[in-house]
Amino acid sequence: MLPDARMYFDEVYWNTTAEDQIKVAGRWTLIGTNIGPSRYGPPTGRRVRILGISHQHLTGSRVVEEWSVYSEFNLLKELHLPRAEDGA
């Protein structure tokens, strides 16, 4: 969907637990051009900016759990709603 995607970590926080785990929280931005098919419809050729948050639990140097969230609704708006620069 976004073959030229680049991910940028805007903020990263971590702490250790009594069980020798490291808990990491990161806020990220992914930017790319929609030139491949996806579940969001045919390619639009638009640049999109996706904001998200991820949480990981690490034991040693291994990620043992991970959760990530982002707004699919905002992604759909960026892909399909008319924009001012498109003449709308």
FISE-19072 format. One record per residue: x, y, z of N, C-alpha, C in turn. Coordinates in steps of 0.05 Angstrom, whole numbers, plus 32768, in hexadecimal, padded with zeros to 4 digits. Layout:
BEGIN
<nx: X, ny: Y, nz: Z, cax: X, cay: Y, caz: Z, cx: X, cy: Y, cz: Z>
...
This chain:
BEGIN
<nx: 8010, ny: 7FE8, nz: 8000, cax: 8000, cay: 8000, caz: 8000, cx: 8011, cy: 8019, cz: 8000>
<nx: 8026, ny: 801A, nz: 8010, cax: 8038, cay: 8031, caz: 8013, cx: 8055, cy: 8027, cz: 800F>
<nx: 805D, ny: 8020, nz: 7FF7, cax: 8078, cay: 8014, caz: 7FF4, cx: 808F, cy: 8027, cz: 7FFB>
<nx: 808A, ny: 8041, nz: 7FFB, cax: 809F, cay: 8054, caz: 8003, cx: 809C, cy: 805E, cz: 801F>
<nx: 808D, ny: 804F, nz: 8030, cax: 8087, cay: 8058, caz: 804B, cx: 80A0, cy: 805C, cz: 805B>
<nx: 80A0, ny: 8071, nz: 806C, cax: 80B5, cay: 8077, caz: 807F, cx: 80A8, cy: 807B, cz: 809A>
<nx: 80B3, ny: 806E, nz: 80AF, cax: 80A8, cay: 8071, caz: 80CA, cx: 80BB, cy: 8082, cz: 80DA>
<nx: 80B0, ny: 8095, nz: 80E8, cax: 80BF, cay: 80A7, caz: 80FA, cx: 80B4, cy: 80A5, cz: 8116>
<nx: 80C6, ny: 80A0, nz: 8129, cax: 80BE, cay: 80A0, caz: 8145, cx: 80C0, cy: 80BC, cz: 8150>
<nx: 80A9, ny: 80C7, nz: 8158, cax: 80A7, cay: 80E2, caz: 8162, cx: 80AE, cy: 80E3, cz: 8180>
<nx: 80A6, ny: 80CF, nz: 818F, cax: 80AB, cay: 80CE, caz: 81AC, cx: 80AE, cy: 80B1, cz: 81B3>
<nx: 80C1, ny: 80AB, nz: 81C5, cax: 80C4, cay: 8090, caz: 81CF, cx: 80C9, cy: 8092, cz: 81ED>
<nx: 80BA, ny: 8082, nz: 81FD, cax: 80BD, cay: 8081, caz: 821A, cx: 80C0, cy: 8063, cz: 8222>
<nx: 80CF, ny: 805E, nz: 8237, cax: 80D1, cay: 8042, caz: 8240, cx: 80D6, cy: 8042, cz: 825E>
<nx: 80D0, ny: 802B, nz: 826A, cax: 80D8, cay: 8027, caz: 8286, cx: 80DB, cy: 8009, cz: 828A>
<nx: 80E8, ny: 8002, nz: 82A0, cax: 80EC, cay: 7FE6, caz: 82A7, cx: 80D9, cy: 7FDE, cz: 82BD>
<nx: 80D3, ny: 7FC4, nz: 82BE, cax: 80C1, cay: 7FBA, caz: 82D2, cx: 80D1, cy: 7FA8, cz: 82E5>
<nx: 80C4, ny: 7FA1, nz: 82FB, cax: 80D0, cay: 7F8F, caz: 830F, cx: 80D6, cy: 7F73, cz: 8303>
<nx: 80C7, ny: 7F6C, nz: 82EE, cax: 80CA, cay: 7F51, caz: 82E1, cx: 80DF, cy: 7F52, cz: 82CC>
<nx: 80F0, ny: 7F66, nz: 82CB, cax: 8105, cay: 7F69, caz: 82B7, cx: 80FB, cy: 7F6C, cz: 829A>
<nx: 80E3, ny: 7F78, nz: 8298, cax: 80D9, cay: 7F7F, caz: 827E, cx: 80DE, cy: 7F9C, cz: 8279>
<nx: 80DF, ny: 7FA3, nz: 8260, cax: 80E0, cay: 7FBF, caz: 8258, cx: 80C6, cy: 7FC5, cz: 8249>
<nx: 80B9, ny: 7FDA, nz: 8252, cax: 80A0, cay: 7FE3, caz: 8244, cx: 80A6, cy: 7FFC, cz: 8235>
<nx: 809F, ny: 7FFC, nz: 821B, cax: 80A6, cay: 8012, caz: 8209, cx: 808C, cy: 801D, cz: 81FE>
<nx: 8089, ny: 8037, nz: 81FD, cax: 8073, cay: 8044, caz: 81EF, cx: 807E, cy: 8058, cz: 81DB>
<nx: 8074, ny: 8057, nz: 81C3, cax: 807E, cay: 8069, caz: 81AE, cx: 8068, cy: 8075, cz: 819E>
<nx: 806A, ny: 808F, nz: 8198, cax: 8058, cay: 809C, caz: 8186, cx: 8067, cy: 80A0, cz: 816C>
<nx: 805A, ny: 8098, nz: 8155, cax: 8068, cay: 8098, caz: 813C, cx: 8057, cy: 80A4, cz: 8126>
<nx: 8064, ny: 80AB, nz: 8110, cax: 8058, cay: 80B5, caz: 80F8, cx: 8062, cy: 80A4, cz: 80E1>
<nx: 8050, ny: 809B, nz: 80D0, cax: 8057, cay: 808C, caz: 80B8, cx: 804E, cy: 809D, cz: 80A0>
<nx: 8060, ny: 80A2, nz: 808D, cax: 805A, cay: 80B2, caz: 8076, cx: 8060, cy: 80A1, cz: 805D>
<nx: 804D, ny: 80A1, nz: 804A, cax: 8052, cay: 8092, caz: 8031, cx: 803E, cy: 8099, cz: 801C>
<nx: 8043, ny: 808E, nz: 8004, cax: 8032, cay: 8094, caz: 7FED, cx: 8022, cy: 807B, cz: 7FE7>
<nx: 8008, ny: 807D, nz: 7FE4, cax: 7FF6, cay: 8067, caz: 7FE0, cx: 7FF6, cy: 805F, cz: 7FC2>
<nx: 8009, ny: 804D, nz: 7FBB, cax: 800A, cay: 8045, caz: 7F9F, cx: 8006, cy: 8027, cz: 7F9C>
<nx: 7FFE, ny: 801A, nz: 7FB1, cax: 7FF9, cay: 7FFD, caz: 7FB0, cx: 7FDC, cy: 7FF7, cz: 7FBA>
<nx: 7FD1, ny: 7FE1, nz: 7FB1, cax: 7FB6, cay: 7FDA, caz: 7FBA, cx: 7FB6, cy: 7FD3, cz: 7FD7>
<nx: 7F9E, ny: 7FD6, nz: 7FE4, cax: 7F9B, cay: 7FCF, caz: 8000, cx: 7F7E, cy: 7FCB, cz: 8006>
<nx: 7F78, ny: 7FC5, nz: 801F, cax: 7F5D, cay: 7FC2, caz: 8027, cx: 7F4E, cy: 7FDC, cz: 8028>
<nx: 7F5C, ny: 7FF2, nz: 8024, cax: 7F50, cay: 800D, caz: 8024, cx: 7F48, cy: 8016, cz: 8008>
<nx: 7F4A, ny: 8004, nz: 7FF4, cax: 7F42, cay: 800A, caz: 7FD9, cx: 7F5A, cy: 800B, cz: 7FC6>
<nx: 7F54, ny: 8013, nz: 7FAD, cax: 7F6A, cay: 8014, caz: 7F99, cx: 7F7D, cy: 802B, cz: 7FA0>
<nx: 7F96, ny: 802A, nz: 7F95, cax: 7FA9, cay: 803F, caz: 7F9A, cx: 7F9F, cy: 805A, cz: 7F92>
<nx: 7FA5, ny: 806E, nz: 7FA2, cax: 7F9C, cay: 808A, caz: 7F9D, cx: 7FB3, cy: 809C, cz: 7F94>
<nx: 7FCC, ny: 8093, nz: 7F98, cax: 7FE3, cay: 80A4, caz: 7F92, cx: 7FE8, cy: 80BA, cz: 7FA6>
<nx: 7FD8, ny: 80BB, nz: 7FBB, cax: 7FDB, cay: 80D0, caz: 7FCF, cx: 7FF0, cy: 80CA, cz: 7FE4>
<nx: 7FFD, ny: 80DF, nz: 7FEE, cax: 800F, cay: 80DD, caz: 8005, cx: 7FFE, cy: 80DD, cz: 801E>
<nx: 8003, ny: 80CB, nz: 8030, cax: 7FF4, cay: 80CA, caz: 8049, cx: 8007, cy: 80CC, cz: 8061>
<nx: 7FFC, ny: 80D5, nz: 8076, cax: 800A, cay: 80D8, caz: 8090, cx: 7FF9, cy: 80CA, cz: 80A5>
<nx: 8004, ny: 80B5, nz: 80B0, cax: 7FF6, cay: 80A5, caz: 80C4, cx: 8003, cy: 80A9, cz: 80DF>
<nx: 7FF4, ny: 80B0, nz: 80F3, cax: 7FFE, cay: 80B3, caz: 810E, cx: 7FF6, cy: 809B, cz: 811E>
<nx: 8008, ny: 8091, nz: 812F, cax: 8001, cay: 8079, caz: 813F, cx: 8011, cy: 8078, cz: 8159>
<nx: 8009, ny: 8065, nz: 8169, cax: 8016, cay: 8060, caz: 8183, cx: 801B, cy: 8042, cz: 8185>
<nx: 8032, ny: 803B, nz: 818F, cax: 8038, cay: 801E, caz: 8193, cx: 8043, cy: 801A, cz: 81AF>
<nx: 803C, ny: 8003, nz: 81BB, cax: 8046, cay: 7FFB, caz: 81D5, cx: 8053, cy: 7FDF, cz: 81D2>
<nx: 806A, ny: 7FDC, nz: 81DD, cax: 8077, cay: 7FC2, caz: 81DC, cx: 8080, cy: 7FBA, cz: 81F8>
<nx: 8080, ny: 7FA0, nz: 81FD, cax: 808C, cay: 7F95, caz: 8215, cx: 80A3, cy: 7F84, cz: 820C>
<nx: 80BB, ny: 7F8A, nz: 8217, cax: 80D3, cay: 7F7B, caz: 8210, cx: 80DC, cy: 7F6B, cz: 8228>
<nx: 80E5, ny: 7F52, nz: 8222, cax: 80F3, cay: 7F42, caz: 8236, cx: 810E, cy: 7F3C, cz: 822A>
<nx: 8123, ny: 7F44, nz: 8238, cax: 813D, cay: 7F42, caz: 822B, cx: 813D, cy: 7F55, cz: 8214>
<nx: 8145, ny: 7F4C, nz: 81FD, cax: 8145, cay: 7F5D, caz: 81E5, cx: 812E, cy: 7F55, cz: 81D2>
<nx: 811A, ny: 7F45, nz: 81DC, cax: 8105, cay: 7F3C, caz: 81CA, cx: 80EB, cy: 7F4A, cz: 81D1>
<nx: 80DC, ny: 7F52, nz: 81BC, cax: 80C1, cay: 7F5C, caz: 81C0, cx: 80AF, cy: 7F45, cz: 81C4>
<nx: 80A1, ny: 7F44, nz: 81DB, cax: 8090, cay: 7F2E, caz: 81E2, cx: 8072, cy: 7F35, cz: 81DE>
<nx: 806C, ny: 7F4F, nz: 81DE, cax: 8051, cay: 7F59, caz: 81D9, cx: 8053, cy: 7F74, cz: 81CC>
<nx: 803F, ny: 7F79, nz: 81BA, cax: 803F, cay: 7F93, caz: 81AD, cx: 8022, cy: 7F9B, cz: 81A6>
<nx: 801B, ny: 7FB4, nz: 81AA, cax: 8001, cay: 7FBF, caz: 81A2, cx: 8007, cy: 7FD9, cz: 8192>
<nx: 7FF9, ny: 7FDC, nz: 817C, cax: 7FFB, cay: 7FF5, caz: 816D, cx: 7FDF, cy: 7FFE, cz: 8165>
<nx: 7FDC, ny: 8018, nz: 8165, cax: 7FC2, cay: 8024, caz: 815D, cx: 7FC8, cy: 803C, cz: 814B>
<nx: 7FB5, ny: 8040, nz: 8138, cax: 7FB6, cay: 8057, caz: 8127, cx: 7F99, cy: 805C, cz: 811E>
<nx: 7F94, ny: 8073, nz: 8113, cax: 7F78, cay: 807A, caz: 810B, cx: 7F73, cy: 8072, cz: 80EE>
<nx: 7F65, ny: 805C, nz: 80EA, cax: 7F5E, cay: 8053, caz: 80CF, cx: 7F4B, cy: 8068, cz: 80C2>
<nx: 7F3A, ny: 8074, nz: 80D3, cax: 7F28, cay: 8088, caz: 80C8, cx: 7F37, cy: 80A0, cz: 80BB>
<nx: 7F4C, ny: 80A9, nz: 80C9, cax: 7F5C, cay: 80BF, caz: 80BD, cx: 7F6B, cy: 80B6, cz: 80A4>
<nx: 7F74, ny: 809D, nz: 80A4, cax: 7F81, cay: 8092, caz: 808C, cx: 7F6E, cy: 8092, cz: 8075>
<nx: 7F55, ny: 8089, nz: 8079, cax: 7F41, cay: 8088, caz: 8064, cx: 7F3B, cy: 80A4, cz: 805A>
<nx: 7F3A, ny: 80B7, nz: 806C, cax: 7F35, cay: 80D3, caz: 8063, cx: 7F4C, cy: 80DD, cz: 8052>
<nx: 7F65, ny: 80D7, nz: 8059, cax: 7F7C, cay: 80E0, caz: 804A, cx: 7F7C, cy: 80D3, cz: 802E>
<nx: 7F73, ny: 80BA, nz: 802D, cax: 7F73, cay: 80AB, caz: 8013, cx: 7F5C, cy: 80B3, cz: 8001>
<nx: 7F45, ny: 80BA, nz: 800C, cax: 7F2E, cay: 80BB, caz: 7FFA, cx: 7F1E, cy: 80D5, cz: 7FFA>
<nx: 7F20, ny: 80E6, nz: 800E, cax: 7F11, cay: 80FF, caz: 800E, cx: 7F1E, cy: 8114, cz: 7FFC>
<nx: 7F0E, ny: 8124, nz: 7FEE, cax: 7F1A, cay: 8139, caz: 7FDD, cx: 7F2A, cy: 814D, cz: 7FEE>
<nx: 7F3F, ny: 8156, nz: 7FE2, cax: 7F51, cay: 816A, caz: 7FF0, cx: 7F51, cy: 8184, cz: 7FE0>
<nx: 7F57, ny: 819A, nz: 7FEE, cax: 7F58, cay: 81B4, caz: 7FE1, cx: 7F6B, cy: 81B4, cz: 7FCA>
<nx: 7F83, ny: 81A7, nz: 7FCD, cax: 7F96, cay: 81A7, caz: 7FB7, cx: 7F8E, cy: 8196, cz: 7F9F>
<nx: 7F79, ny: 8185, nz: 7FA3, cax: 7F6D, cay: 8176, caz: 7F8D, cx: 7F58, cy: 8185, cz: 7F7E>
<nx: 7F53, ny: 819F, nz: 7F86, cax: 7F3F, cay: 81AF, caz: 7F79, cx: 7F24, cy: 81AD, cz: 7F85>
<nx: 7F22, ny: 81A1, nz: 7F9D, cax: 7F08, cay: 819E, caz: 7FAA, cx: 7F00, cy: 81B7, cz: 7FBA>
